[in-house]
């Protein structure tokens, strides 16, 4: 992972430079009047990006049945399990509470953060809680005692261990920020299957969309059974529709299944063999072969408890026995599997995404500074012509903003209609491939039901991704649409012909259309535009554009460009449009197998229509995000033109003095540093 670590070090250094540069910009009195209103918020945002960039290079979601050992395994992955001697017994204490009996727990996340930052995440980490009645997080504190964590995370725990004003509130999710980690991963501990809490289900869906890979956790003391089928099939559907996110299969708690069988092998090995056979039997490709992409190498057997005991023995000087237990725990083998995913897939993508976000924060401030410096360098007698030209450009850009949105929406509608056309044939395809399977299956049995559902998922996915399938067509249409939007944005910006030497059109690329950027407050944006508008008498079109674009940027139209409902989280891709949870057949109350089969067959028409609606909704959502970002970029340019006009007016109202050269001397190094900073972020974005 050396190349990834090198990129991460470079990113951290550049983020440090960005934080310092923005701070210098804020403290430079000469730039104060022309600073963007978002400067203070962007300085704080850079700090948050640095925290994210420090250790977390992969997002891992842990799934499994109740009391499968997910929470204990998560703690173990970060070496957060401690072995304590209590009287004459051993007690294992993890970052998250673990119960030997089934219990209801809320979603929990353990997030690596930079050491030495705020809040203090040393020791057992810093606990934060979000309740169901708010979107805000509330801080609990550093290194919380295990009963305190349990009181927030588990329904059956002693609620009086919470802060008193939290006793009557329902918890949506908890987070533990942790600075001492063994794995550079953000770990989601998702509730056991069948959570009765709708808020928990919402958090789980968001976490699954965010995850780079999954760990499915089973316990060594029991083999998989029909009770596990629905959850694993849900994971299989997500694996299939997300383009094949990795699934790592883990049998944990092997220390509790060490008894030897007739073959002189520990019991956990038999559990691993039976579980692997179970996956191979229930998740097959249409040709009858096990789906090796989903199953992978099968179950890896581990024990966080053995590792914790081994570490304790090493501390006590029992090196040989301690090392033996560490090896027997196999925890390092599991960490290496995840580290390989980081090296191969997620690390560089994570770094590039953070660099792109930082670039979106820094670039507008550099552009404003570059324009200010260009104005200050020009003699007063050369400012009249640029001022008049800027007024015309601002007027033209405001007019362009009024029509750009509707123009892009029409383009998007046409692209989606092209990609949607193959869906006219999906229902007939499902009937041709599944009707016979359904008529020959005993749908009253879970394994038979699962077989049909798995086949339905595979058939639909294969159909979607054929060379003439809607997903393949949409990828091409979306790429063309994005390039068309980019061309329109560049052309519009090029027509604005900036005063400074900063080449705005060349600076706009695909990444800036994809990465969201925080918008300045509506009132602050309006203030500066109206001030410029008053100077050049274009108040009506500019003010109208402000209202329209700001509302769009704040999300008033996001996700509903052509009337589509917001059905899914914004992070999902078009590949995830095939969400079968909403399209699965629900069993009838009838006891007749023949009637049940006919219901399933008839339901295929609804499945085809549901998949079509999800596809259209997600395509619309993705396209609308590009449109909103394009309008934001144009609005930023409009605001920059307005600020240039104000700056020129101020400049023309002041006499030439020796202080002017002093001002230029102070601005030049600050501008050069900003230019180098933006260039560095661009390089990291494209690594």
Secondary structure, DSSP 4 states (H G I P E B T S, - for coil): -HHHHHHHHHHHHHHHHHHHHHHHHHH-GGGGGG--TTHHHHHHHHHHHHHHHHH--EEEEEEESTTSSHHHHHHHHTT--EEEEETTEEEEE-SS---SS---B-EEEEEE--TT-SS---TT-EEEEEETT-S-EEEEEES--HHHHHHHHBTTS-GGGS-GGGTTPPEEEEEEEESS-SS-EEEEEPPPS--S-HHHHHHHHHHHHH-SEEEEEEETTS---GGGHHHHHHHHHHHHHTT--EEEEEEE-GGG---B-TTS-BHHHHHHHHHHHHHHHHSB-TTSSB-HHHHTT-EEE--HHHHHHHHHHHHTT-HHHHHHHHHHH-HHHHHHHHHHHIIIIIHHHHHHHHHHHHHHHHHHHHHHHHHHHHHHHS-GGGHHHHHHHHHHHHHHHHHHHHHHHHHHHHHHHHHHHHHHGGGGGHHHHHHHHHHHHHHTS-TTSHHHHHHHHHHHHHHHHHHHTSTTSHHHHHHHHHHHHHHHHHHHHHHHHHHH--SSS--HHHH--HHHHHS--PPPPHHHHHHHHHHHHHHHT-HHHHHHHHHHHHHHHTTSSTT-TTS----S-TT--GGGG--GGGTSPPPPS---HHHHHHHHHHHHHHHHHHHHHHHHHHHHHHHHHHHHHHHHHHHHHHHHHHHHHHHHHHHHTS---HHHHHHHHHHHHHHHHHHHHHHHHHHHHT-
